Amino acid sequence: MTGQTTPPVGENATSPDGGASLAGKRVLVVFNPRSGQGESTLPAFVERLRAGGAEVTERELQPDTPMSEYVSDLTNHDCLVGAGGDGTVSSLAYAARYTDVPLLAYPAGTANLIAQNLGLPRDPAALADILADGHTVRVDLGEVEVKGEKSGFAMLAGAGADAAMIRDSEDLKERFGAMAYVLSAMKQLSPKKTTFHLVLDGEPREFEGIGVMVANFGMANYRLPITSDISPSDGRFTVVLLKAGNILRLVPNLIDSVRVKLNLGDPLFSGNLETLSAKTVTVDADEPFPLQYDGELHVETTPFTASILPGAIRFLTPVRKADLDT
């Protein structure tokens, strides 16, 4: 791992557009060069930070280097920037948990759902202004344990149809970008159905379905709510039981979530999914299912345990905490 530090340029007291100050800010940028389709706006972002007087240290992710090594000196910095996909951002957030150093989820990946949930733009100049402004919200993280190994996630962890969708999208990302997830979802018209065995805060629960999602943030692409009543700052997960026979049967529930979000009345559809709330969730199934968290497919399978980490990270964002709830 290598780090490159560039001292502040000039004595600017404000950002290049006259906004909030960047002068003297010590910014650590950790980036994944393999994220997205190879087109990154990160150099323009870093150039803008330096032009505003920030001291920027850049660290490129390397294979087989633990994320904790990149942030071993994090408390010597004022801000942390994670540039990559959702997997990169969530891993970095987990490594930086409870340090109180704010994190900017720079959208450099394919879907960037964490950045979308946080209302972040893609424009590098606008992102630099958000960092300079310094407005943050403190939110929860999730910790997932499989076979004694622990990892972190910010968005959601799941087993079943959603993990299969992530698996099938991998070969399509380079060619189709974000559309790969839509094409992959269409392949899940007849997903495997089984009996899931859950333990929620010590209470057992069984159901037959196609998957389980343990959600912290609650918005999919275009900030459409996955379901209602998901908050990343309430100290609890929303556990979504996918009971539908296929992915398309969940579309009415998405419509319901939008109706609730817009205060258009009570839900019109039910039966395809159920939501529960818990701080700790263990998921097992009669047949082993692949596991995904924050868009990254893992070789681990069920069972897994997810635990909430209340208020573990501060994210830089232009929106209010209430705007993060579905």
C-alpha positions as CSV (number, residue, x, y, z in Angstrom):
1,M,0.0,0.0,0.0
2,T,1.3,3.4,-0.9
3,G,0.1,6.9,0.0
4,Q,0.8,10.2,-1.7
5,T,0.3,13.4,0.1
6,T,0.1,16.8,-1.6
7,P,0.2,19.9,0.5
8,P,-2.4,22.6,0.1
9,V,-2.2,24.8,-3.0
10,G,-2.1,28.5,-2.2
11,E,-3.8,30.2,0.7
12,N,-7.4,30.0,-0.5
13,A,-9.9,30.6,2.4
14,T,-12.8,29.3,0.3
15,S,-13.6,26.6,-2.3
16,P,-13.0,27.7,-6.0
17,D,-16.6,28.9,-6.3
18,G,-16.5,31.0,-3.2
19,G,-18.4,28.5,-1.0
20,A,-17.5,26.7,2.2
21,S,-13.8,26.5,3.1
22,L,-11.5,23.6,2.0
23,A,-8.4,25.3,3.2
24,G,-6.3,23.2,5.6
25,K,-8.7,20.2,5.5
26,R,-6.8,16.9,5.7
27,V,-8.6,14.5,3.4
28,L,-7.8,10.8,3.0
29,V,-9.0,9.3,-0.3
30,V,-9.2,5.5,-0.6
31,F,-10.2,4.4,-4.1
32,N,-10.8,1.2,-6.0
33,P,-9.4,1.6,-9.6
34,R,-11.5,-1.4,-10.7
35,S,-14.9,0.1,-9.9
36,G,-17.3,1.1,-12.6
37,Q,-16.4,0.9,-16.3
38,G,-13.0,2.5,-16.0
39,E,-14.3,6.1,-16.3
40,S,-13.6,8.0,-13.1
41,T,-14.3,11.6,-12.2
42,L,-12.1,11.2,-9.1
43,P,-9.1,13.1,-10.6
44,A,-11.2,16.1,-11.2
45,F,-12.6,15.9,-7.6
46,V,-9.1,15.6,-6.1
47,E,-7.9,18.5,-8.2
48,R,-10.7,20.7,-7.0
49,L,-9.9,19.8,-3.3
50,R,-6.3,20.8,-3.8
51,A,-7.2,24.0,-5.6
52,G,-9.3,24.9,-2.6
53,G,-6.4,24.4,-0.2
54,A,-7.0,20.9,1.1
55,E,-4.2,18.5,1.9
56,V,-5.1,15.3,0.1
57,T,-3.6,11.8,0.6
58,E,-4.6,9.2,-2.0
59,R,-4.4,5.4,-1.4
60,E,-5.2,2.9,-4.1
61,L,-6.8,-0.4,-3.0
62,Q,-4.5,-3.4,-3.6
63,P,-5.5,-7.1,-3.6
64,D,-5.2,-9.0,-0.3
65,T,-4.5,-5.8,1.7
66,P,-7.0,-5.5,4.7
67,M,-9.1,-2.4,4.5
68,S,-8.0,-1.6,8.1
69,E,-4.5,-0.9,6.9
70,Y,-5.7,2.0,4.7
71,V,-7.2,3.8,7.6
72,S,-4.7,3.0,10.3
73,D,-3.9,6.7,10.7
74,L,-7.4,7.9,10.0
75,T,-7.7,10.1,13.1
76,N,-4.9,12.2,11.6
77,H,-7.4,13.3,8.9
78,D,-10.5,15.5,8.9
79,C,-12.4,13.6,6.2
80,L,-12.4,10.2,4.6
81,V,-13.4,9.6,0.9
82,G,-14.3,6.1,-0.3
83,A,-14.3,6.0,-4.1
84,G,-15.7,2.9,-5.6
85,G,-18.8,0.7,-5.6
86,D,-21.1,0.0,-2.6
87,G,-18.8,-2.8,-1.5
88,T,-15.8,-0.5,-1.3
89,V,-17.8,2.2,0.6
90,S,-19.3,-0.2,3.1
91,S,-16.0,-2.0,3.8
92,L,-14.4,1.4,4.4
93,A,-17.2,2.5,6.6
94,Y,-16.9,-0.6,8.7
95,A,-13.1,-0.1,9.0
96,A,-13.7,3.5,10.1
97,R,-16.6,2.7,12.5
98,Y,-16.8,4.7,15.6
99,T,-13.8,6.9,14.7
100,D,-16.1,10.0,14.3
101,V,-14.2,10.9,11.0
102,P,-16.9,11.7,8.4
103,L,-17.0,9.6,5.2
104,L,-18.0,10.7,1.7
105,A,-19.4,7.8,-0.4
106,Y,-17.9,8.9,-3.7
107,P,-20.0,7.3,-6.5
108,A,-17.4,5.5,-8.7
109,G,-19.1,2.1,-9.1
110,T,-21.9,0.7,-11.2
111,A,-25.0,1.1,-9.0
112,N,-23.8,3.3,-6.1
113,L,-26.9,2.7,-4.0
114,I,-25.3,4.1,-0.8
115,A,-24.6,7.4,-2.6
116,Q,-28.1,7.5,-4.0
117,N,-29.6,6.9,-0.6
118,L,-27.5,9.8,0.8
119,G,-28.7,12.1,-2.0
120,L,-25.2,12.6,-3.4
121,P,-24.7,13.9,-7.0
122,R,-22.2,12.5,-9.4
123,D,-20.6,15.8,-10.4
124,P,-17.1,16.1,-8.9
125,A,-17.4,19.8,-8.2
126,A,-20.7,19.4,-6.4
127,L,-19.2,16.5,-4.3
128,A,-16.2,18.7,-3.4
129,D,-18.6,21.4,-2.2
130,I,-20.5,18.9,0.0
131,L,-17.2,17.9,1.6
132,A,-16.3,21.5,2.2
133,D,-19.7,22.2,3.7
134,G,-19.2,19.4,6.2
135,H,-22.9,18.5,6.8
136,T,-23.1,14.9,8.1
137,V,-25.7,12.5,9.4
138,R,-24.8,9.7,11.8
139,V,-26.2,6.3,10.8
140,D,-26.1,2.7,11.7
141,L,-24.0,0.0,10.1
142,G,-24.6,-3.7,9.9
143,E,-22.1,-6.4,10.9
144,V,-22.4,-9.8,9.3
145,E,-20.8,-13.0,10.7
146,V,-20.3,-16.1,8.6
147,K,-18.3,-19.1,9.9
148,G,-16.7,-16.9,12.6
149,E,-15.5,-14.2,10.1
150,K,-17.0,-10.7,10.5
151,S,-17.6,-8.0,7.8
152,G,-19.6,-4.8,7.6
153,F,-22.3,-3.5,5.4
154,A,-24.2,-0.2,5.1
155,M,-27.1,-0.9,2.7
156,L,-28.3,-4.5,3.2
157,A,-27.4,-8.1,3.4
158,G,-29.4,-10.9,1.7
159,A,-29.7,-14.5,0.9
160,G,-31.8,-16.0,-1.9
161,A,-33.2,-14.3,-5.0
162,D,-31.4,-10.9,-4.5
163,A,-28.0,-12.7,-4.1
164,A,-28.7,-14.8,-7.2
165,M,-29.5,-11.5,-9.1
166,I,-26.1,-10.1,-8.0
167,R,-24.4,-13.3,-9.0
168,D,-25.9,-13.3,-12.5
169,S,-25.2,-9.6,-13.1
170,E,-21.4,-9.9,-12.7
171,D,-20.7,-11.0,-16.3
172,L,-23.1,-8.3,-17.6
173,K,-21.7,-5.2,-15.7
174,E,-18.9,-4.4,-18.1
175,R,-21.2,-4.4,-21.1
176,F,-24.4,-3.0,-19.7
177,G,-23.5,-1.1,-16.6
178,A,-26.4,-0.5,-14.1
179,M,-28.8,-2.2,-16.6
180,A,-27.1,-5.4,-15.8
181,Y,-29.1,-5.6,-12.6
182,V,-32.4,-5.2,-14.5
183,L,-31.4,-7.9,-17.0
184,S,-30.3,-10.2,-14.1
185,A,-33.6,-9.6,-12.3
186,M,-35.5,-10.8,-15.4
187,K,-33.7,-14.1,-15.1
188,Q,-35.1,-14.6,-11.6
189,L,-38.7,-15.4,-12.8
190,S,-38.6,-18.8,-11.3
191,P,-36.2,-18.6,-8.4
192,K,-35.5,-21.4,-6.0
193,K,-38.0,-21.5,-3.1
194,T,-37.3,-23.0,0.3
195,T,-38.0,-22.8,4.0
196,F,-36.0,-20.2,5.8
197,H,-35.2,-20.4,9.5
198,L,-34.7,-17.1,11.3
199,V,-33.9,-16.0,14.8
200,L,-34.8,-12.4,15.4
201,D,-33.5,-11.0,18.7
202,G,-33.7,-14.5,20.2
203,E,-37.2,-15.3,18.8
204,P,-37.4,-18.1,16.1
205,R,-39.4,-17.7,13.0
206,E,-39.9,-19.8,9.8
207,F,-41.4,-19.0,6.4
208,E,-41.4,-20.3,2.9
209,G,-40.1,-18.0,0.2
210,I,-37.4,-17.0,-2.2
211,G,-35.2,-14.8,0.0
212,V,-34.5,-12.7,3.0
213,M,-33.1,-9.1,3.0
214,V,-31.7,-7.5,6.2
215,A,-32.0,-3.8,5.3
216,N,-30.3,-0.8,6.9
217,F,-30.8,1.8,4.1
218,G,-34.1,1.4,2.2
219,M,-33.9,2.9,-1.3
220,A,-33.1,1.2,-4.5
221,N,-32.1,2.8,-7.8
222,Y,-33.6,6.3,-8.4
223,R,-34.3,6.4,-4.6
224,L,-37.3,4.2,-5.0
225,P,-38.2,2.7,-1.6
226,I,-37.7,-1.1,-1.2
227,T,-40.4,-1.0,1.3
228,S,-41.7,1.4,3.9
229,D,-40.5,2.0,7.5
230,I,-36.8,1.5,6.8
231,S,-34.5,3.9,8.7
232,P,-30.7,3.8,8.8
233,S,-30.6,5.6,12.1
234,D,-33.1,3.8,14.3
235,G,-30.7,1.2,15.8
236,R,-32.6,-1.7,14.1
237,F,-32.8,-3.6,10.9
238,T,-35.8,-4.0,8.8
239,V,-36.0,-7.7,7.8
240,V,-37.8,-8.3,4.5
241,L,-39.2,-11.8,4.0
242,L,-39.7,-12.4,0.2
243,K,-42.6,-14.7,0.0
244,A,-43.5,-14.1,-3.7
245,G,-43.1,-16.8,-6.2
246,N,-40.9,-14.6,-8.4
247,I,-39.4,-11.1,-8.6
248,L,-42.1,-9.6,-10.8
249,R,-44.7,-10.3,-8.2
250,L,-42.9,-7.9,-5.9
251,V,-43.7,-4.9,-8.3
252,P,-47.1,-4.2,-6.6
253,N,-45.3,-3.9,-3.2
254,L,-42.9,-1.4,-4.7
255,I,-45.9,0.6,-5.8
256,D,-47.2,0.4,-2.3
257,S,-43.9,1.7,-0.9
258,V,-44.0,4.7,-3.2
259,R,-47.7,5.4,-2.2
260,V,-46.7,5.4,1.4
261,K,-43.7,7.6,0.8
262,L,-45.8,10.1,-1.0
263,N,-48.7,9.9,1.6
264,L,-51.1,8.7,-1.0
265,G,-53.0,6.3,1.3
266,D,-52.8,2.8,2.8
267,P,-51.1,-0.1,0.9
268,L,-53.2,-1.8,-1.7
269,F,-51.2,-5.0,-2.0
270,S,-50.0,-7.6,0.6
271,G,-48.9,-11.2,0.9
272,N,-45.9,-11.0,-1.4
273,L,-43.5,-9.9,1.4
274,E,-43.5,-9.3,5.1
275,T,-41.3,-6.9,7.1
276,L,-40.1,-7.3,10.7
277,S,-37.7,-5.4,12.9
278,A,-34.7,-6.7,14.9
279,K,-31.3,-5.7,16.1
280,T,-29.8,-9.2,15.5
281,V,-30.9,-11.6,12.8
282,T,-29.7,-15.2,12.1
283,V,-30.7,-16.6,8.7
284,D,-30.6,-20.3,7.7
285,A,-32.4,-22.3,5.1
286,D,-33.2,-25.9,4.2
287,E,-31.1,-25.4,1.1
288,P,-27.9,-23.3,1.2
289,F,-28.2,-19.9,-0.5
290,P,-25.5,-17.5,-1.6
291,L,-25.0,-14.4,0.5
292,Q,-24.6,-10.9,-0.7
293,Y,-24.1,-7.6,1.1
294,D,-24.0,-4.2,-0.4
295,G,-24.0,-5.6,-3.9
296,E,-21.0,-7.9,-3.5
297,L,-21.5,-11.6,-3.9
298,H,-19.6,-13.8,-1.4
299,V,-18.7,-17.4,-1.5
300,E,-20.2,-17.8,2.0
301,T,-23.7,-19.3,2.2
302,T,-26.4,-19.5,4.8
303,P,-26.4,-19.5,7.8
304,F,-25.2,-16.0,8.6
305,T,-25.9,-13.6,11.5
306,A,-26.3,-9.8,11.1
307,S,-26.0,-7.4,14.0
308,I,-26.8,-3.7,14.1
309,L,-24.0,-1.2,15.0
310,P,-25.9,1.9,16.2
311,G,-24.6,5.2,15.0
312,A,-21.4,3.7,13.8
313,I,-20.5,6.1,11.0
314,R,-21.0,9.8,10.0
315,F,-21.7,10.2,6.3
316,L,-21.3,13.5,4.4
317,T,-24.5,14.3,2.7
318,P,-26.5,17.4,1.6
319,V,-29.8,15.9,2.9
320,R,-31.4,15.7,6.4
321,K,-31.5,12.6,8.5
322,A,-35.3,12.4,8.0
323,D,-34.8,12.3,4.2
324,L,-33.0,8.9,4.5
325,D,-36.1,7.1,5.9
326,T,-38.6,5.3,3.6
